[in-house]
């Protein structure tokens, strides 16, 4: 309304129930209102069958669970009320069992600037956070996710249309329109409890989820599923007083390429806990970066620190028991590179050089170099940690069974 008059040529609605709400709020606008549907919903629905494609593009392995953190903008949002949640989730979830992605509202990106957003979440990105850019990718990440932690933003509501487990980390009731799908979601979805371990809450949300439990919410997203582009184009051409094309408007599948997304950090630091018994090793890795300054978490007891030689947090690098490099980062022979690592990092016990699927290791006590051969997809730096545990108990066997992320892998060791 402007000066008592409706100035819009058309008001587009996503659901028929909104006509009554519009009539109650602005009765003068009902005559120009049109129920269009939701083109964003329709594109998500058309792309949902390509979930495995999006997961692969995001670097999520088949056995891993992807947790998507979604925040709208302003002070009552997830990011506005609980900015440390990103670090806490990553600290609580084992690195090889889970991946974590974040989708932040474009207003947050453009209000503060991309540099500031990346600066705020730099430690999380080093720890493996998949930070989805504001232009494209959030819908594909939503399809790929196994669980969504969100707030009153639209992304959380769209998760109901995909039948995803949902936890609410923020929900300002006063900011939400009564009777809307977001309002209904806020009255039915469980809250994430700050005082309890997050991993157990996330696992419970996934394991106890009942398919179809959000149907009352998802039914309110659109009353015209699959028809939004047809109805929207018809409206546009009617407003322009032009004949509409006689071909069907296409619904494009969401892209599976995400420019600028870091799916796995090259410069990593991990706390590794585990055990070794004979030729069997069990490992659990957690990203070390997110523990720095975190008030609710402490590094896992009994874990050693495995760190890249160029890691920017010097306190982590200086306390690492295992320090590694990747082939091609520096010149020199394998023996010289390993010797230099031990010289320049006097606190470490084991030095490692990763060359594709081979991890060369040497300890401070022995100048003999061992080769650990890893299977496809196995993180080679984890092979260095397996060797560390084994060397604490005795000589390395020729074959090692390593359980990582719930998956058993066979490593071959030779001199």
N, C-alpha and C positions, 0 to 999 in steps of 0.2 A: 504494500500500500504506500502511496505517496500523495499527500494532500487529499486524503480521503478516497482516492481512486486506485483501482488495481492497474498497475502499469505493465504487468507481464502479459505477453500475447498468449502464453500457455504455461501451465504449471504441471510438471510431470510427476506422477506418483508411481511408486513401485508396487503398491498393493491396494486393492479395493477398499480395505478397511480404513485407509487414510482419507478417503472421501468424507467420511463422517467426521473425522477429527478436523479436517480442513473446514467443514461446514460449521463446526462448533467454534473454531478459532477465527476464521476469516470467511464468513458466508458469502461475501461479495466475490470471492475468487473461485467459487465452485463452478461457475459457468465456463471458465477457461481451463479447468482441471482435466487432465487426461491420465488414465491409468496406463502406464507404459510397461512396467515390469522393471527388471534390473539387469542391464547388459553385462555388468561385472559378474553377477551370479551366474548368468548363462555361459559366460566364457570359462569360468571355473568349472562348471558342470561338464562342459564339452571336453575339458582337458584332464579331468580326474582320472581317466583310464591310463594316462601316461605317467602315473606316479613313479614307477621304477626309473623312468627316463630322468625325471627331475632329481630324484635321490642320487642317481649316479653323477649327474652334472654338479651336484652340491658336494660330492666327495663322501657321501654316506654309504657305508658298506651294508650288505644285506642283513647282517646280524645286529647292526647298531640301531638304537632308537634315536630319532631326531626330535628334539624339544625346541619348539619355536616360541620365543619371547616376543610379544607384540605390545607396543605402546602407542597410544594416541598422543596428542600434544597437551600442553599446559600443565599447571601445577598439580592437578589432581590425577594425572595419568600414572601409569606404572612407573615410567622413567622419572616423573616428577616427584613421586612419593617414596620410591624404593630403588634408587639408582644402583645400590650395591647388589641388587638381586642378580644381575648378570654375573658378577664375580662369585656370588654364593652358590648359584646353580652349577657353575663350572667347577667350583671347588668340591662340591658334594658328589658330582657324577663321575664315575671312572671314565677316563679318556677314551678307552678302546671299546666301551660298551655303548657310549652315547656320543652324539654330536649336538651342538647347541647353535641355533641361528637366532638372529634378532632382526625384526622388522619395525622400524621407527617411522612415525608419521612424517610425511614430507614437510609439514610446518616446522617440525623440530629441526630437520636438516637445514631448511632455508632461514629459519629464525635465528639459529646460532651459527650456521655455516658448517660446511663439510669438514673443514680442518678441526673445528672444535669437537664435533661428534667423534671423529677418529681419535682425537686426543683423549677424550673421556674414556673411550673403550679400547685404547691401544694395548693395555695389558691383557684384556680379554681376547683381542685378535691374535696376539702372540700366543695365547693359550689355545687357540683353535676356534674362536667364535666366528661363525659365518655371518658377517654383517651385510645384510641385503641393501643394495642401493635404493634410493627413493623412487627412481623412475620406473623400474621394472624388476620383478623377481619375487615380490611378496606373495603373489597368488600361487606361483609354482612352489615356493617354500611351504605354503599352507597345505597344498596337496601332498607334499612330501612328508609332512610332519606326522609324528606318532602321538604328540601331545602338544597342546597350545596353552601357554600361560599368558594371560592377557588382562585387559581392563575393559572399559566401556566403549572402546573403539570399534569401528566396523569390522576390522580383521577378526576379532574374537567372535563376532556374530556370524560372519561368513564360515567360520569353522564348524558351526552347527549344521550347515548345509552339507558339509563333507563328513558329518557324523564322527567328529574328532573328540577325544577326551579333552576336557577344558578345566583349568584352574584359574580362578580370578585372584590376581595379586593386588589389584586396586579396583574399587568400584564406588565412585561418588554418586550416591543415590540422588542427591539434589540436582545433579547435572544431567539427569536422564529423563526423557519424556515418558510420562506414565502411559502404560498400554502399548508401548513400542516393543519390538522384538528384543532390543537391548535391555529394556526394563524387565521383561520376562526372563531373560537369561540371568540377570543379576539376582532374581529371586529364586533361581533354581540351581545355579552352578556352585560348586564348592569353593571356598576361599583357601588360598595358600597361607598356612600358618607360619609366621616369622620365627616362632619360638621352637619349632620342631625341625628335625632333619628334613631337608628338601628332597633328597633322593627317595626316601620312603614314601613321601606324599606323591611324588611323580609316578613312581611304580604302581602305587595303589590306584591312582587315577586311571592309568592305562589298563591294569590287570582287572579292575572291577568295573570297567566301563560297560554299559549295556547299550548295544546298538539300537538306535532309534529313540534314545532318551531325550534328545533335543527337538523332536519332531514339532512340538507346539511352537518352538521358537523359529525353526527353519521355515515352517509354513507361513510365517508372517513376513519373511524377507521379500517374497514376490508372489503375487497371485497369477502371474502370467509366465511361468517358467518356460524358457526356450523361445519366447516370442518377443523379447524386448527390442531386438534390432529391427524386426519387421514393423513393429508399432512405432518405434522411434523414427524410422525413416519416413513412414507414412505421415507422421506429424510434421516433420521438417518440410516435406514437399507440399503439404497442405498449407503451411504458413507462407511458403514462397509462391503459392498459386501456380505450381508447375506440375506437369504430369510425372508420376512416379515411374522409375525404371521397372521393366517387367520381369527382371531376374531377381532371384532370392538374395538378400544380403548375406554375405559369408560370415560365419563365426570362426575367427582364427584361433587355432590352438596356441596356447601360451608357449613362448620360446623356452628352450632349455639351455641357452647360453647366457651367462651372467657376467658381462664385462666388469672387471674391477673387483669381483668377489674373490677373497682369499679362502680357498677351501681347506687348506692345510698349511700351517706356518712352516717356513724353512728354518727359522732360528727358534728352536724350542728349548724349554726347560721343563723337566717333569720330575715329580716325586714318584719313586718306584718302590712299592712294597711287595713282598712275596716270600717265597720259600723255595728251597732246593733240597731234593732228596734223591741221591743217586743221579739218574739221568732224567729226572722229572722236575720241571720248574713251573711254578705258578706265579704270574705277575699281575699287578694292578697298578696302573699309571694314572696320576692326576696332574693337571697342569700347575706348575709351580708359580707362574706369574700372578695368578689370582689370589694367592695367599698373602701377598705383600700388603700389610696394613689392614687386612680383613679382620673385623672385630669378633666374628662369631666362629671362625674356623682356625685350626692350627694344622700344620703339616702332619701327615699321617705318622704315627709312632713307628719307629723302626724302618722307615723308608730311607733310601739313599737318593741323592740328587744327581740326575743325568742332565747335562747342559751342553748346548752348542758353544763352541769356542768364541763365537762372536756375539753372544747374547749381551744385550745392552744393560741389563741389571747386574751391576758388578758384584753386589752382595750374593746373588745367586751363583754366578760364575765362580766366585772365590770360594764358595763352600761346596762345590760339586765334587762328588767322589768319582764320577765318570764324566769325562770331557770328550767331545767328538767333533770331527770335521767331516765334510763331504768332499769327495774327489773333485778336483778342478778348482777348489776355492783357493788353494795355495800351490805353488810349484815345489817340486822335490820328490824324492823317493819315499815310499811308504815307511821304511825305517826312520828316515830323517824327520818326516812329519810327525810320527808318533813320539819320537824323542823330544822334538820341540814342544809338543803339547805338554809333556811331563815337566819340562824345564820351565815353561811359562805359566804353568798352573800347578804350583807346588803342593796345593791342598788335595789334588786328585790322586786316586789310587790307580785308575785304569784309563788309558787313552785309546780312542777308537777312530778309525778312518773308514768311512762308508763309501763304497764304490758299487753302485747299482745294488745287486742282491748279495754282495759280499761285505762283511764287516770285519776289518782287520783290528785286532786288539792286542795291547801290550800292557803289562802292569809295571808299577814302579820297582817291584822286587825282582823282575826277571825280564831280560831284554829279548826273550823269544817272542816271536810274533805268531799269533794264531789266526786262522781264517774261519769265520762263522758264516756259513752259507744259509741264506734265508729263502723261504718259499715266496711266490708272488703275493703281493699285498701285505706282507708282514713288514712292519716298520723296522728298518735295520737298526735304528738306535736302541730299540727294545732288545735286540740281540746282544748289544753291549751290556745292557743291564742283566740279561740272563747269564752272560759270562761272568759278570761281577759276583752274582750270587753263588754260582758254581765254584768259582775260584776260592771263595771263603770256606768251602767245605772240602776241597781237595782238587786233584787234577781234573781237567775237562774230559768228559767222555767223547767218543766219536760221534754219537748221535744223542740229541736231546729232544725231549718232548716238552714244548712250552705252551702252557695255556694262557691266552691273552684275550681279554674281552669275551670269555666264554667259549673261545674257539681253540682247539688244540692244533699246534703247528709242529712240524719236525724240522729241526735245525741240524745241519751237518758241520762238524768241526774237524779241521785239519791243520797241520803245521806248515 
